[in-house]
């Protein structure tokens, strides 16, 4: 049986750049679209040899704004992928779209061609906030885009939202959630605002116009409760779905499954190696069409990194981690990890299910970066104790430590256990 593979195609073009966006995207560069399309087609064809070893069961067109790129171009790329002969008929095929460029005619074309899932970037139902963060649509256009998707035949729709936005109150957030729930999408993503240096909205860093950490946490926990009440089960820190409509493509990232990217800035993890392409559309075009180097970074994924990724990504999900998988992947004792998780459980941050798997609770998800750091520290010490053949790799790695000032979050028991283990 062939291994499964996900495909990611990066479309970097946008009508305009949002104030918070740190992804590789381009506004005002439509002149590059024809040549970029040529490069993508050529790159996909060159990869047929790699694809023949796999069954492609998820495809994700992300950006940027793929819906702005043009339905005909997207359909051509999808056809090139199908021509490899390795795409399953039941593959999940996702299109990222913005409300202002989700046109009924285009969506009908894409649905006929085989696209079967849409991820719609709505972000907020408050028109003033949408304008403030640089979105091109209003709430009415979001409603119209949802209706267009349904009229085109899409029965798998995801809506992206952001909380913690400038001037956003809990009441604003509650109103957005209820309006989106009323649209009955099959999937909802709720992301906390992250301000990245170099973006226009970075000026709000530390500003009184932003909700405080406590207010943002309250918004998150409110969303978890409300979405569960209306039938959207949480399956990852930021993702909620009606049963059976979890994003199969995103799940493969969190489950350490292989994926292959195409396009400027796209990432891949295939056959035990991780690599990415240059974040420059011009250079990507020249590189593919001129047979020049397009790989920006390349590294083999060793056992130490793989086992750390298992913890980091697995604990982002409600499925969590378990001793059997950990032992198989890490070839090490799960006891040090479980000891730390038991401490988290006493604080209400983690829970152990009847099948033996561990995962964070919603309050634990709020502290996930900190808690995962502590798990990695426990993992590192425990792994080296029972797998001396990995000691050289461990010694070469930078140790994960708790951020200064956060130790008070943990019980004295945890600190004593760490000292005793050392």
N, C-alpha and C positions, 0 to 999 in steps of 0.2 A: 504494500500500500504506500502511495506517495505521501510525503510530508505535506502539511498544510502551510500556506504562505499568504500573507496579507500584502497588498500593494497600496502605497501612498503616492499620489501625484500632486506636486505642489504647484499651484497657480498663484503667482505672487501679485497679480495686478488688481488694483482697486480704483474706484472712482475718486476716492480721497482717503486720507489716512486718519484713523481715529486717534484721539488724544492719548489713549493709554496703550496703544498697540506697540509691542516690542518684537513681533514676528517679522520675518523677512517679507516685506510687501512694498509695492511700488505704486505711486499715484502719478498720473500724468505721463505714463510711459506706454501708451497704447501702440505707439509705432513699433514696439518690440514684439507685439503679439504674433504676427505672422512667422517671424524667424524663430521665436520661442516655440511655436507649435511645430515647426519643422524639426527643431532639436529634440523635442519630446518624442515625436514619432520615431525619429532615427534611434534615439536612446532605447525606447521600448523594443524596437525590432532587434537591436543589438543584444538584447537581454533574453531573447527566446531560448538560447542555449541554457541559461541558468534556470529559466522557468520550467523547462521540461522535467526537472527533478521534483517539481512540486505540483500540488493542486491549489490554485488560487481560490480562496473561499471568502475573502473580503477585499473590497477596493474602496479607497477613500480619496475623494478629490477635495483637497483643502487649500487654504490660502492665507493671506489674500482673500479675494472674493471670486471663487470659481463661477458663480452665476453672472458676474460682470464680464467674464472672458468670452462668453458666447456659446449657445447650446450646440451649434454645428461643430465647433472645435472640440468641445467636450465629448460629443458623440463620436467624432473621429478617433480620439484617444481611446475611448472605450472599445471601439471596433478593433484597433490595433492590439489591445490587450487580449481580446477574444480570439484574434487570429493566431495567437500563440498556441491555441488548442488546449490550454491548461486552466482555463477559468471555468469553475463549476457553474452549472445552470442555476443552482440555488445560492449563488454568492450574494452576500450583502454588498450593495453598491451605493455609497453615500455621496451626496453633493452638499457642500457647504454653500449657503446662500444668504444674501441680505435682502430684507423686505423690499428695498427700492429697486432691486434688479431681478426679483423673482417674478417673471412674467408668465402668464398662463400659456402662451404659445410655445415658449421655450421649455417649460416644464412638461407639457404634453409630448414634445419631441423626445425629451430625455426619458420620460417614462416608457414610451414606445420602444426606445432603444435598449431598455433594461435597467436603468437606474431605478432603485426601489426604496431609497431612504433619503430624507432631506434633513439637514441640520441648519436651522434658521437662527441667525444672530439677531435676536430682539433686544436683549440686555435690560430694557426697562419699559414700563408702560407710561412713564411720566415724560411728557413731551419736552418740558423744560430741561430735565436731566439729560435726555437724549441729545438735545442741542448743545448742552454744556460739554458733553464728552466727545462731541464731533461726529455723532451718527447722522446719516443722511435721511433717515426715515422718521416718521412719527407713528404713533400707536395705530391709527387708522390704517396706514400702509402695512403694518404688521398683521392686522386682522385680515386685510385683503390678500396678503401673501399666503397666509394659512388656508384661506378659502381657495386660492388658485392651486395650491398643492393638492388639496382634496379633489378639486374639479379635474385635475390632471391625472388622478388615479393613485396618488401616493397614500398608502395606509400605514406608513411608518414615518412619523414626523417627530423631530426633536427640536426643542426651543432652548437656546442659550440665554441665561440671565446673569447679571452681575449685581452683587450687593456690596455695600460699603462705599458707594459712589459719593462724590461731593454733594453736600446739601441733602443727601438722602436720609429720610427718617424711617423709623420702624413702620410707621403708618404708610409711607410711600412704598416700602418693600412689601408689606402685607397686601396693598392694593395691586401691585404688579403680580404677585403670586396668584391672587384670586382671579385676576383677569386672564392670566395664562392658563390656569387650571380650567377655566370656563371654555377655553378653546379645545380642550381635551386632546392635547398632543400625546403621543405614546411615550415620550421620553422628555425629561427636563434636566438641564444642567445648570447648577448654581455655583458660580465662581466668585470668591472674594476678590475685591480689587487689589491688584498688586501694582505698585508704582515703580516702574523701571527707569533708571537713570538714562537720560537721553531722549525720553518721550516728553511731549508737551505738558502732560499732566503731572510730570514729576515735580512741578512747582508747588503742588499741593502737599508734598511730603511734610508731615508734621503740622499741617494747617488745621485750624479750628473748623474749617468747612467740611472736613472729613469726619465721618463717624469714628468714635473712639474704638479701641480694641474691644472693650466690653460691649459696646453697642453693635459692633460687627459680629461678635460672637452670638449675641442675642438674635440677630437677624438669621444667622446660620441655623441655630437650634430651632427657631420658629419655623424655618423652611422645612427642616427634617420632620417636625411634628405635623405640619399642615399637609405636606405632600404624602406622608404615610396615611393620614386620615382620608385622603382622596384616592388612595390606591396606587401611589407611586412609591415603590419600595426602594430604599437606598441600597445600591450595590457597590458604590465607590464613594470616596470622600465627597465629591462634587456632583455625582450622577445618580439619577432616580428614574425608574421606569415602571410601567405596567408590566406585569410578569410576561416574559417571553420577548420583550422589546429592548432588552439591554443591548448596548452597542457591541456587536461582535468584534468589530475592528479594534475599538479601544481596549476591549478585554484582552486581546492578544498581547498588547503592550504590557499589561499588568501581570500576565501569565508567562512572560518571557518566551513567547512564541515568535517565530521568524517573520520579518516584514522587510520589504524591498521598496525603496523610495526612488522617485524620478523627479527631476526638476531642481532648480537652483535652491540651495539650502536644505534639500530633503535629506533625511537620515534613513539609515538602513541597519538592520542587525540580522545577518544571514550566515549560516554555517560557522558559527563561533567567532565571527568578526563583526565589529561595529564600524561604520564609516558614514561620512556625510559629504555632500557636494558643496562647492563654493557658493557663498551667498552673494552672487553677482550674476544677474540674468545675462548681461552682455558676455561675460567670461564663460558662462555655461553654454551659451549658443556657439561661441567661437570654439570652445573645447570639444563639444559633441560633433559639430559639423566639420571641424578641422582636425579631428582625431588628436586632440591635445588633452592634457591632464585636466580633469574636472574634480577629482577627489580632493577635498580640503583636509580631512582628518581620517585616519585609519588606525585601528588598534584591534588586536586579537582580544577576546574576552576570556581571561583566565578563570580558574576555579574560584579564586578568592573574590573576584568581582562578581561572578555569577551568583555566588551564595549571598553576597551583600545585596545584590539586586533582588533576589528572591524575598529577602526581608523587607526592603524598602518598598517594592511594588506590591507584594502580597498584602502588606499591612495597610495599603491604601484602599483595599477592598473589604467588603463585608464578608466575603468568603474567607479571607484571612490566610493563615498559615497553619500547618500541622506537622507533627513530629515525623511522620513517615516521609512526607515530601522533603522536609528539611534534611533528613538523614540521607535520602537518595541524592539530593543535589549537592549538599555540603560535605557529605561523608564525615559527619561530626555529631557529637552528642547534643541533643536538643535541651538537655537539662538546664544549662546556664540561661538559655533564652526563656525557658518556661519559668524559671525562678524570678526573672525580672517581670515577666507578664503577670505572675501571681501578685507581685507588689502593685502593679498597675490596676489589677482587678480590685484590690482592697480600696483603691482610690476612686473606683468607678470609671476607670479609663479603658478597661479591656474586659472581655468576657470569654469564657471557655464554653463551647457548645458541647452537646452530648456526644458528638462524633469525635471530640478531641481537638477540634480546630479552634484557634484563637483569633479574635479580631477586636478592633477598637470599638468603643461605644461612640455616640455622637460627641460627648465631651472629650473623649480621647482623640477623635479626629481633629478637634480644634488645636490640640497640642501635638499633632502627629510628627512634625519635624523634630521637636525635642524628644519625644518618646522613641521615635525610630533611631535617633542618634544614640540613645541609651541602649537600645537593643543591639545595635551594631557593635557597641563597646563590649557588651556581654558576649556577643557572638565571637568577636575576635579573640578574647581571652579563652573562652571555652574551646574554640576550634583548635587553637595552637596546642592546648594541653593534651588533646586526644588525637591530633593529627600532626605529629612532628614533621612529617614530610612537607607541610605547608609553612613551616616556620620562616623559611627564607623569604617567601612571598609576603608573609605577614609583616616581618621586620622592615620590609621595603615600603610598606604602606604607611601613610600618615594616619595616626590614630584619631578616632572620632571621640570628641570630648563634649561634655555638656557646655552650653553657652554660659559665660560668666553671669552670676546673679540668679540663675535658674535652679540652683541646687535645692532651694527651699521647697520646691514642688515635690520633692521625693522624701519619703520617710527615712528616718535614721537607719532603719533596717536595711534599706537599699545600700546606703553608704558603707555600712558595716560589712555587708556581703561582698561589695567590691574590694574593700581593703583586705578581707580575708582571702579572696581569690588571688590577689596579687602576692 
